[in-house]
């Protein structure tokens, strides 16, 4: 859809875009030239960004103090409670479906050893500090037991992708003449057209 939208004109509607989940139809409502937009058009966004930047600048010394307390021998939970900072614990989770969506937090958590605490992480959700409380090793026996099922599922997905790409290529390159109106004519329509021709016999 994104590729199509940047080539379309305002008011133009896309062809039907098929995915594994649904069919989509898009329309371009407006477009503007590339470059920095006028301040009047983005004043609210600039104001919000400035406020968030100010909050981050004020919060950074607090977050750095939190990290320093942990590295001096405290726990992240105790330091957060003493400073009135929000604190949350998560149970064991895999990398592929973590309880938090920020990749910086997830990557940092899997990069730390047990008992280690990160520095201050700047994320879209604010400043974060991560501490690893424990780690559960992967169950290789369970993986081997499910390997055949996993391999079959991946092969099936790959085949579906190839078929989908092939069909999309056919649709894109096909030269189609729509004659459904001729094929789907009823017998009554055909007789009416025949009767309207000059010199056509009239039945009783």
C-alpha positions as CSV (number, residue, x, y, z in Angstrom):
1,X,0.0,0.0,0.0
2,X,2.8,2.4,0.8
3,X,4.5,1.8,-2.5
4,X,1.2,2.4,-4.4
5,X,0.3,5.5,-2.4
6,X,3.4,7.4,-3.3
7,X,2.7,6.9,-7.0
8,X,-1.0,7.6,-6.8
9,X,-2.7,11.0,-7.2
10,X,-5.1,12.5,-4.6
11,X,-8.6,11.0,-4.9
12,X,-7.3,7.8,-6.6
13,X,-8.4,4.5,-5.1
14,X,-6.0,1.5,-5.0
15,X,-6.8,-2.0,-6.5
16,X,-7.8,-4.6,-4.0
17,X,-4.7,-5.6,-2.0
18,X,-4.8,-9.2,-0.8
19,X,-3.0,-10.4,2.3
20,X,-3.3,-13.6,4.4
21,X,-5.5,-11.8,6.9
22,X,-7.9,-9.7,4.8
23,X,-8.5,-7.7,1.6
24,X,-7.7,-4.0,1.7
25,X,-8.7,-1.0,-0.3
26,X,-6.9,2.4,0.1
27,X,-7.6,5.9,-1.2
28,X,-5.3,8.9,-1.2
29,X,-7.0,11.8,0.3
30,X,-4.2,14.4,0.0
31,X,-0.5,14.8,-0.7
32,X,2.0,17.4,-0.1
33,X,5.5,18.1,-1.4
34,X,8.5,16.5,0.3
35,X,10.6,18.6,2.7
36,X,10.2,20.4,6.0
37,X,6.5,21.5,6.4
38,X,5.7,25.0,7.5
39,X,5.7,25.5,11.3
40,X,2.0,26.6,11.2
41,X,1.1,23.1,9.9
42,X,3.0,21.2,12.6
43,X,2.8,23.6,15.6
44,X,1.0,21.2,17.8
45,X,3.4,18.3,17.1
46,X,6.4,20.6,17.7
47,X,4.9,21.7,21.0
48,X,4.3,18.1,22.1
49,X,7.9,17.1,21.1
50,X,9.3,20.1,23.1
51,X,7.3,19.1,26.2
52,X,8.5,15.5,26.0
53,X,12.1,16.6,25.5
54,X,11.8,18.8,28.6
55,X,10.4,15.9,30.6
56,X,13.2,13.6,29.5
57,X,15.8,16.2,30.5
58,X,14.3,16.5,33.9
59,X,13.9,12.7,34.4
60,X,17.4,11.7,33.3
61,X,19.2,12.8,36.5
62,X,16.6,10.8,38.5
63,X,17.1,7.7,36.3
64,X,20.9,8.0,36.6
65,X,20.6,8.3,40.4
66,X,18.4,5.1,40.4
67,X,21.1,3.2,38.4
68,X,23.9,4.5,40.8
69,X,22.0,3.2,43.8
70,X,21.6,-0.2,42.3
71,X,25.3,-0.4,41.4
72,X,26.2,0.6,44.9
73,X,24.7,-2.6,46.2
74,X,20.9,-2.1,46.3
75,X,18.2,-3.8,44.2
76,X,16.3,-2.1,41.5
77,X,13.0,-2.7,43.3
78,X,14.3,-1.2,46.6
79,X,15.8,1.8,44.8
80,X,12.7,2.5,42.8
81,X,10.5,2.3,45.9
82,X,12.8,4.6,47.8
83,X,12.7,7.2,45.0
84,X,9.0,6.8,44.2
85,X,9.8,5.6,40.7
86,X,7.4,3.1,39.0
87,X,8.6,-0.5,39.1
88,X,7.3,-3.6,37.3
89,X,8.4,-7.2,37.2
90,X,7.8,-9.7,34.4
91,X,8.0,-13.5,34.6
92,X,10.1,-15.5,32.2
93,X,9.4,-14.7,28.6
94,X,10.8,-15.6,25.2
95,X,12.3,-13.2,22.8
96,X,9.7,-13.8,20.1
97,X,6.7,-12.8,22.2
98,X,7.8,-10.5,25.0
99,X,5.4,-8.7,27.4
100,X,6.8,-5.4,26.3
101,X,6.9,-4.2,22.7
102,X,10.0,-2.0,22.8
103,X,12.9,-3.8,21.1
104,X,15.5,-1.8,23.0
105,X,14.2,-3.1,26.3
106,X,13.9,-6.7,25.1
107,X,17.4,-6.7,23.5
108,X,18.9,-5.2,26.6
109,X,17.2,-7.8,28.8
110,X,18.6,-10.7,26.8
111,X,22.0,-9.1,26.6
112,X,22.5,-8.8,30.4
113,X,23.6,-11.5,32.8
114,X,21.6,-12.5,35.8
115,X,21.9,-9.9,38.5
116,X,23.1,-7.2,36.1
117,X,21.3,-3.8,35.7
118,X,21.3,-1.7,32.5
119,X,22.1,1.9,32.2
120,X,19.5,4.5,31.4
121,X,17.6,3.4,28.2
122,X,15.9,6.1,26.2
123,X,12.8,4.6,24.5
124,X,9.7,6.0,22.9
125,X,7.9,5.2,26.2
126,X,10.3,7.2,28.3
127,X,13.5,6.5,30.2
128,X,13.8,2.9,31.4
129,X,16.2,0.8,33.5
130,X,16.2,-3.0,33.2
131,X,17.5,-5.6,35.7
132,X,17.6,-9.3,35.0
133,X,16.4,-11.3,38.1
134,X,16.7,-14.8,36.6
135,X,17.0,-16.7,33.4
136,X,15.4,-20.0,32.3
137,X,17.3,-21.9,29.7
138,X,15.7,-23.1,26.5
139,X,14.1,-26.6,26.6
140,X,16.1,-28.3,23.8
141,X,14.3,-31.6,24.4
142,X,10.9,-30.0,23.8
143,X,12.3,-28.2,20.7
144,X,13.6,-31.5,19.2
145,X,10.2,-33.1,20.0
146,X,8.4,-30.4,18.0
147,X,11.0,-30.0,15.3
148,X,9.2,-32.0,12.6
149,X,5.9,-30.1,13.3
150,X,7.8,-26.7,13.2
151,X,9.6,-27.7,10.0
152,X,6.3,-28.7,8.3
153,X,4.7,-25.4,9.3
154,X,7.5,-23.4,7.9
155,X,7.5,-25.3,4.6
156,X,3.8,-24.8,4.4
157,X,4.2,-21.0,4.9
158,X,6.9,-20.8,2.4
159,X,4.8,-22.6,-0.2
160,X,1.9,-20.3,0.5
161,X,4.2,-17.3,0.0
162,X,5.4,-18.7,-3.4
163,X,1.8,-19.4,-4.6
164,X,0.8,-15.9,-3.5
165,X,3.7,-14.3,-5.3
166,X,3.0,-16.3,-8.4
167,X,-0.7,-15.3,-8.4
168,X,0.2,-11.6,-7.8
169,X,2.6,-11.8,-10.7
170,X,-0.1,-13.3,-13.0
171,X,-2.6,-10.6,-12.0
172,X,0.0,-7.9,-12.6
173,X,1.1,-9.1,-16.0
174,X,-2.2,-10.5,-17.3
175,X,-3.9,-8.8,-20.2
176,X,-7.6,-9.4,-19.3
177,X,-10.6,-8.6,-21.4
178,X,-13.8,-8.6,-19.3
179,X,-16.6,-10.3,-21.2
180,X,-18.7,-11.4,-18.3
181,X,-21.6,-9.4,-19.6
182,X,-21.6,-11.6,-22.8
183,X,-21.1,-14.9,-21.0
184,X,-23.7,-14.2,-18.4
185,X,-26.5,-13.1,-20.7
186,X,-29.7,-14.9,-20.1
187,X,-31.7,-16.7,-22.8
188,X,-34.4,-14.0,-22.6
189,X,-31.8,-11.3,-23.2
190,X,-30.4,-13.1,-26.2
191,X,-33.8,-13.6,-27.7
192,X,-34.7,-9.9,-27.1
193,X,-31.5,-8.8,-28.9
194,X,-32.1,-11.2,-31.8
195,X,-35.7,-9.9,-32.1
196,X,-34.4,-6.3,-32.3
197,X,-32.2,-7.0,-35.3
198,X,-33.5,-5.8,-38.7
199,X,-35.1,-8.6,-40.7
200,X,-35.0,-11.0,-37.8
201,X,-37.9,-13.6,-37.9
202,X,-40.6,-13.1,-35.4
203,X,-41.9,-16.3,-33.7
204,X,-45.3,-16.9,-32.3
